[in-house]
Amino acid sequence: MTHPLRWLALVPLERADMAAIDNVAAWYKEHFPSAPQPAPSGTTDKLLTLTLGEYTAAATLVDRPIPWSQLEGPCATAWYWPEAAETLRRHMAHLLVTLVDEGGRAVTKAACLTRLTAALTATSPSLGVFWGPSRMVHPSDAFIEQAAPMRDDDLPLFLWIDFRIEAFGDGAVRLYTTGLEGLGQSELEVSHYVGPPQQLLGYAYNIAHYLLDQRKVVRDGDTIGLTDDVQVAAHRGPSMIDPSLEVLKLEFVAGG
């Protein structure tokens, strides 16, 4: 059974200040006018409870830092934010942002939590965002910038999914994802790829977006066409990182 508070984000704060609901609501309306607007159902100095369409969400001010053991690993692997550890070590408090899992499509819930987290981040003394489902950290500005233009056909996957690329000694690279499972799809893995890492990242991003946007279920042995020249064979099997997890293994059978 899914835990009712599985959808969670943390917002490290420079000081223990709770975002004002009026400021949150105004920022939300300006940047997400077509989305269900936040309606407060209860507020205190340290707790904001609200509804967002069919979902219930809450933001709690925790007057102490996030345990560094929870942030150290994500900071160390945040290649896109070299200053992550230096920045987040300065935080003195944090917001605990949760969305109650009341059923429905995972991508819809991720989008709802993203919009609320962006509004809270923009209206509080934030230093960054920890995205719970993928255990990733993001700079405040980057999180807001990527969240603001979100649409069904333009999902902020770099906020939700860790596309990890690692190099081999022979010049090849491998890729694996963290975060797709929480969105209702199998994680992706490429065990060996010869070519520019940025190209592989683009391919993996496009496949992930296609699976989520089109709600596709890929069967073992299916072929995914990326371009006229590049085809990918998909096989289901144990993860090279965690053999207890079944993933979608991608093999480039042409091009690349």
C-alpha positions in Angstrom: 0.0 0.0 0.0 1.3 3.5 -0.9 2.1 5.6 2.1 -0.3 8.6 2.4 2.6 11.0 2.6 4.8 9.6 -0.1 4.8 12.8 -2.1 7.2 15.0 -0.1 9.6 17.9 -0.7 11.9 19.8 1.7 12.8 23.5 1.4 15.9 24.4 3.4 15.6 27.9 4.8 18.1 30.6 5.7 16.0 31.4 8.7 12.9 30.0 10.3 10.3 32.1 8.6 6.9 30.6 7.4 5.8 31.8 4.0 2.6 33.9 4.2 -0.4 32.2 2.6 -1.4 35.4 0.8 2.0 35.7 -0.8 2.0 32.0 -1.7 -1.5 32.2 -3.3 -0.6 35.4 -5.2 2.6 33.9 -6.6 0.8 30.7 -7.5 -2.0 32.5 -9.3 0.5 34.6 -11.3 2.6 31.7 -12.5 0.0 28.9 -12.7 -3.2 30.7 -13.6 -4.8 27.6 -15.3 -4.0 25.2 -12.5 -6.3 24.5 -9.5 -5.6 27.4 -7.1 -4.6 26.8 -3.4 -7.4 27.2 -0.9 -6.3 27.4 2.7 -8.2 25.1 5.1 -6.1 25.9 8.2 -3.1 28.0 9.2 -1.0 28.5 12.2 2.4 30.1 12.8 4.1 26.8 11.7 1.5 24.9 9.6 -0.3 25.7 6.4 -3.0 23.2 5.3 -4.7 23.7 1.9 -6.5 22.1 -0.9 -5.4 22.1 -4.5 -8.3 20.8 -6.6 -8.9 17.3 -5.5 -5.7 17.1 -3.4 -4.8 18.0 0.1 -1.4 19.5 0.9 0.4 20.9 3.9 3.6 22.9 4.6 5.1 22.7 8.0 7.8 25.0 9.3 10.5 22.9 11.1 12.7 25.1 13.3 15.9 23.1 12.8 18.1 22.0 9.9 17.4 18.9 7.9 19.8 16.1 9.2 23.0 16.4 7.1 23.0 12.7 6.6 19.9 13.1 4.5 21.4 15.8 2.3 25.1 14.8 2.1 24.6 12.1 -0.6 22.3 14.1 -2.8 24.7 17.1 -2.6 27.7 15.0 -3.5 25.9 13.7 -6.7 24.5 17.0 -7.7 26.9 17.5 -10.6 24.6 20.3 -12.0 25.0 22.3 -8.7 28.6 22.2 -7.6 27.9 24.6 -4.7 25.1 22.4 -3.3 26.9 21.3 -0.1 28.3 24.7 0.6 24.9 26.4 0.2 22.8 23.9 2.0 25.1 23.6 5.0 24.0 27.2 5.9 20.3 26.4 6.3 18.9 26.9 9.8 15.3 25.5 9.3 13.2 24.0 6.6 9.7 23.6 5.2 8.2 20.1 5.1 5.9 20.1 2.0 3.6 17.1 1.6 0.8 16.0 -0.7 -1.7 13.4 0.6 -1.8 10.5 -1.9 -5.5 10.2 -2.6 -5.1 8.2 -5.8 -5.0 9.5 -9.3 -2.2 9.7 -11.9 1.3 10.0 -10.5 2.4 12.7 -12.9 -0.6 14.8 -11.9 0.5 14.5 -8.2 4.1 15.3 -9.1 3.0 18.4 -11.0 0.7 19.5 -8.1 3.5 19.1 -5.5 6.0 20.9 -7.8 3.7 23.9 -8.2 3.2 24.3 -4.5 6.9 23.8 -3.7 7.8 26.4 -6.3 5.4 28.9 -4.8 6.7 28.2 -1.2 10.3 28.4 -2.4 9.7 31.7 -4.2 8.0 33.4 -1.2 10.3 32.2 1.6 14.0 32.6 2.5 14.9 29.4 0.7 18.3 28.1 -0.2 17.2 25.1 -2.3 14.8 22.2 -2.7 15.1 18.5 -1.8 12.8 16.5 -4.0 11.8 13.4 -2.0 10.8 10.8 -4.6 14.2 11.0 -6.4 16.3 12.3 -3.5 17.7 15.2 -5.5 18.6 18.7 -4.5 18.1 21.8 -6.6 19.0 25.5 -6.3 15.9 27.6 -5.6 16.2 29.7 -8.7 16.6 26.6 -11.0 13.6 24.8 -9.4 11.4 27.8 -9.9 12.6 28.4 -13.4 12.0 24.9 -14.5 8.6 24.6 -12.7 7.1 27.8 -14.0 6.6 26.7 -17.7 5.4 23.2 -16.8 2.7 21.7 -19.2 1.5 18.2 -19.9 3.7 18.2 -23.0 6.6 19.9 -21.3 7.3 18.1 -18.0 10.1 19.3 -15.7 11.8 15.9 -15.7 15.2 17.2 -14.5 13.4 18.2 -11.3 11.8 14.8 -10.8 14.3 12.3 -12.2 18.0 11.8 -11.6 19.6 10.9 -14.9 22.9 9.6 -13.7 25.7 9.1 -16.2 29.0 7.3 -15.3 32.1 6.9 -17.4 34.0 3.7 -18.3 37.7 3.5 -18.8 37.2 2.5 -22.5 35.5 5.8 -23.3 32.0 4.5 -23.0 29.4 5.6 -20.5 26.4 4.1 -18.7 23.2 5.7 -17.5 20.6 4.9 -14.9 17.6 6.8 -13.5 16.1 7.4 -10.1 12.6 8.8 -9.8 10.7 7.2 -12.7 9.3 4.4 -10.5 7.6 7.0 -8.3 6.0 8.4 -11.4 4.5 5.0 -12.4 7.1 3.8 -14.8 10.1 1.5 -14.7 13.6 3.1 -14.2 15.7 3.3 -17.3 19.2 1.9 -17.7 21.8 1.8 -20.4 24.8 -0.4 -19.5 27.1 0.6 -22.3 27.0 3.5 -24.7 29.7 4.9 -27.0 29.1 8.5 -27.9 28.7 11.9 -26.4 27.2 11.7 -22.8 25.0 14.7 -23.6 23.5 12.8 -26.5 22.7 9.8 -24.3 21.2 12.1 -21.7 18.9 13.6 -24.4 17.8 10.2 -25.7 17.0 9.0 -22.1 15.1 12.2 -21.4 13.0 11.9 -24.5 12.2 8.3 -23.8 11.2 9.1 -20.2 9.0 12.0 -21.3 7.4 9.9 -24.0 6.6 7.1 -21.5 5.1 9.6 -19.0 3.3 11.9 -21.5 1.8 9.1 -23.6 1.3 6.7 -20.6 3.0 4.0 -22.5 3.7 0.5 -21.1 6.8 -0.9 -22.8 6.9 -4.7 -23.0 10.0 -6.8 -23.1 11.5 -6.8 -26.6 9.7 -3.7 -27.8 11.6 -1.2 -30.0 11.5 2.5 -29.5 12.3 4.8 -32.4 14.1 7.9 -31.5 15.0 9.2 -34.9 15.0 7.7 -38.4 18.5 6.3 -37.7 18.4 5.5 -34.0 16.4 2.6 -32.6 16.4 1.3 -29.1 15.5 -2.2 -28.0 13.9 -2.4 -24.6 14.3 -5.4 -22.3 13.0 -5.9 -18.8 15.4 -7.3 -16.3 17.2 -6.8 -12.9 18.9 -3.4 -12.4 22.7 -3.3 -12.6 22.6 -1.1 -9.5 20.0 -3.0 -7.4 19.3 -6.5 -8.7 16.1 -6.7 -6.7 14.6 -3.9 -8.9 13.2 -4.6 -12.3 14.1 -1.9 -14.8 13.8 -1.2 -18.5 17.2 -1.9 -20.1 17.8 0.1 -23.2 20.1 -1.2 -26.0 20.9 1.0 -29.0 20.6 -1.2 -32.0 21.3 1.4 -34.7 23.1 4.7 -34.7 24.7 6.1 -31.6 
